[in-house]
């Protein structure tokens, strides 16, 4: 594919902005250690030169007709081994674009794809050196733990081992190759040929056929040798395996998907051990979803816990959803009607139509006048998530809305392993729920199903490791099953 992007050095040599036409696509901000060297004059290729007591660091760009190459180097200027200083890059997709990454230290890539589908994608792969996501878990940004990372829409990557060292007068170099691909899944060609699916189904094991590579299981992983193959088992959650080969040492994150009813039952036991007033509405929505499915050990006690709080008085869309479940359990028509009134009064936000549809079904089952769901649809916001929500719930025209669904497949990385760049768990959970509703006759249906199931497994593994204290993403996975 021909090179469709234009590159511009920004931020005094620190940044690299890529555009398509006049519109920004993504910006890379390189962090070199030390201070700028006095008297350095950047040229067409070498754009930044910094120095510490022990290291010289340089940033170079080399454009060509088919792409772009960026190289960062660290030179140990002393005669003794020195700990590597921090060296990294922050990736920030522009509005209308999304990014997904897979890294294993010695191999990896970042894919930047249009959030509405249909345009060429950017592939940034490591030709040599080091690439590691600075935060590999949780996969999705936790609602109330954004201080752990850089926040929504941005992610950082190490370009040198964060705890490594460099011999005296030695050089470390990382070279990144920029190229264009037609769709995110085309990045799979950059994956090692031996790499299996790194998302393991509930109760299953992972088979690694790596006769020429050495394996070291991480904490919580059991390895069984079968001839030249290895069988890995572990408790649900994200686990690590180290692979030793000719390219050096690679770290693989393997996600063991939990059994959903068992996971939810355990979480409900934890959540209901606290006062309802101290719990986030999303956490209570998980409890309500479990109660509706009878995934609790004591449904009567669970219902009593939910009834101890006025969820309609809490902010957001989960309150009416919880009230709808309570009303269904207790045959409380007045509570169901009150929940409908709250949805009608709420400003539109993504997920409101999902909750409204649940309440509409509730009124039908209760023999009440059906909730005016059309009025909710007509207030939909113009953002992509709200648009997709209305399209799949109302079965709108494929020609108009399939590209939007394709954009959310891109946000969830298609069929690729890895993790998104700065995608909040709430947005991921709702996107998964909506992609599961894509009509069967849409051409994007298969890709939507594959991306949503992979992302759901990654989110569930996050929750198995207790990495999302407010449970927003999991709440949408449960509430997004309209009939449950």
Secondary structure, 3 states (H helix, E strand, C coil): CCCCCEEEEEHHHCEEEEEECCEEEEEEEEECCCEECCCCCCCCCEEEEEECCCEEEEEEEEEECCEEEEEEEEEECCCCCEECCCCEEEEEECCCEEEEEEECECCEEEEEEECCCCCCEEEEEEEECCEEECCCCCCCECCCCHHHCCCCCCEEEECCCCCCEECCCCEEEEEEEEEEECCHHHHHHHCCCCCCCCEECCCCCEEEECCCCEEEECCCEEEEEECCEEEEEECCEEEEEEEEECCEEEEEEEEECCCHHHHHHHHHHHHCCCCHHHCCHHHHHHHHHHHHHCCCCCHHHHHHHHHCCCHHHCCCCHHHHHHHHHHHHHCCHHHHHHHHHHHHHCCCCCCHHHHHHHHHHHHHHHCCCCCCHHHHHCCCCCCHHHHHHHHHHHCCCHHHHHHHHHHHHHHCCCCCCCEECCCEHHHHHHHHHHHCCCCCCCCCHHHHHHHHHHHHHHHHHHHHCCCCCCCHHHHHHHHCCCCC
